Every structure is written in C-alpha cells, then in structure tokens.
Amino acid sequence: MTHDPANSAPRGTEETEIELPAELCGAAKLGLQVFGFVCLAVGIAGVILPGLPGTVFLLIALWAFSRSSHRLHLWLYSHPRFGAGLRAWHRHRVIPTRAKIAAVAAMTLAAGLLIAAFPGNGWIPGISIAVMIAVAAWIVTRPGRIADPG
C-alpha cells in the first residue's frame, strides 16, 4: 500500500511517498500490533529515562506497525514528538549527534555497572562490553545530520 504522509504529516516535512508492505492477517497481525505497542511503550520510557535507548524501540515499533496497521504506522511516523527522528532515519539513515552522545554515554555507564556488578567474573562484562563497543562504533559512523544537497 502506498500513502502520502504529506496529507497528515506535520507542516515542514518533505512530501515523500512511503511504500509499506502488505498488512499481515490474523494472529500474526495481532502479535505484531502487541509487539509494536510494547516497543512504543519502552521507546517512550526511553525518551524519559536516561540510559534506556528510546529511539531503537520507536524504530522497531514503526516496523511492527508497518506490517500490522498502516494507520498506526502513519500515526507514529507523523507524530509531532517522535516523527522527526523516525523520518530522518527512514529517509536519510541519520542518527542525530545528540542521540549518538546519549547512546554512547548510556553504554559507557552500563559497562561500568557491569564491571562493578561482576567483579570476579570477566566473561559477562567482557562479552557485553565487546558488543557495546561494536554497537557504539556502528552508531558513531552513521551521519549526524542530513547532508546538504549541492
């Protein structure tokens, strides 16, 4: 299904058509909607609570809604608070610099807490920190802003 978010998107967003996959049916549709709402709740909590990665869960919710409810997908994509970041990722694969700093800071804090929580066991913190380093490297190598055309 193709729809034009310009009709319902906040003013100032560029007009772009979004190609959505077909909605699933039955239990799969319901399961993805429930999953989407859980991710939406965690994403909203992540916006409020430091150390919880809200944007990642909002992106997952957006994906889940794209397969289970085009109406919910469009609502989240066009949301006045969350939509801008989701649209920037969707259109340009941009992670704002402020979000990068918050993510890396949260991972650093989590690494410190893991080291403190498992002083005699190096495996759990070691593996977790190795994964966090890989994720942090991926995050910081994404563009921080939309490139100027020209």
N, C-alpha and C positions, 0 to 999 in steps of 0.2 A: 504494500500500500504506500502510495506517495501522498504526502500532505505538505502544505506550505505553511511553516510556522509564522510567516510574516503576518498572517491574519490574526494570530493570537499571541505572538511574541511581544515582549516589551519593546517600546519605541527605542530606536537607536541600534537594534540588532540588524545585521545584514540579512537580506532576503535570500534564503537558501532552501532548496527542497531537500527533504530527508527521505531516503529510501529505507523503509522499515521492512523487516522480514514478515512473513505471514504470521498471524497470531496462532498460537497452539490451541488445542481444544481439550476439554475435559479436565482430568486430574493434573495433567502437565501444566495447563494454563493456570489452574488454581494454585498449584505448588509454586510456580514462578511468581505469581502475584504475592503470595505469602512471603516468599523469599525476598521479593522486591521491597515489601513493606518492612521486613526485619532489617534489611540493609539500609533503607531510608531512615529508620529509627536510629540505628547505630551511626549513620552518617550525620544526622542532626546532632546527636550526642557528641560526636567528634568535633563539630563546629564549636560546641560549648566547652567541652572538657579538654584540657591540654594533654597531649600525649596520645590521644586517640585519633587515628587517621580518618577524618570525616570524608574527605574528597574521594578516596578509594571506594568507600561504601556507597557514596552517592552515584559514582560511575557504575558500580555493579547493579544498583537499583535501577538505573536508567536502562541498562542492558536487559534486566529481567522484565521490565515493563515493556520494552520494545518487542518482546516475544509473547507477552501475555495481555497487554492492554495498551493499545495505541493512545487512548485518551490519557491514561496515567503517564505514559512516556512523554507526551506533548506537554502535560501539566508540569512535570519535573524539568523538562528541557527549557520551558519558558518561564520557570519560577523566578520571581524578582530577586530573591536572595541567592539561590543556588544555581540558577540557569546560566549565568555568565561564564562561570568556570567550566561547567559541563559543555557549553557551546564552544569555548576556546579549545578544550581538549578534542572535541569531536571534529572541529573544522581544521585545527592547526597543530594538534598534538603539543599544546603549550601547557607547561606547569608554571604558574606564577612564581617569581623568586621568593616571595613571602611564604608561599606554601612549601617550597623546597627547604627553606631555612627551618620552618616548623617541623617538617618531616625528619630532617637530619638531626635536629635538636632532640626530638622525641626518641629517635633511635639511639642516640648517644646516652640519654637518660636511662632508657631501657637496658642498654648494655651495662651501664654502671650498676643498676639494680640487680641484674642477673649475676654479675661478679660478686656483689655483696651477699646475695641470697644463696649462692652455691660456692662458698669459699674453698671447700675441699674437693670439688668436682669441676674439672676443667672442660669436660665434654659438653655439658648443656650450654654453658655460656659460650664456649668456643664455636660450636656449630651455629648457635643463634646469632652470634656476632658476625660470623662469616656470611650468613645470609643477609643480615642487615647491611653489611658493607657492600655486598653486591647490589642490593636494592637501592642503597644511597647513591652508589655510582651511577646506576641507571637513571635515577631521579635527577641528579645534578647535570647529566648530559642532555636532558631534554631542553628545548628552548624555553626561556623565561618570559618571553613576550612575543607577540605576533610580529613577524618580520615586515618591514616596510616594503610595499611593492615599488620597485623602481630602482 
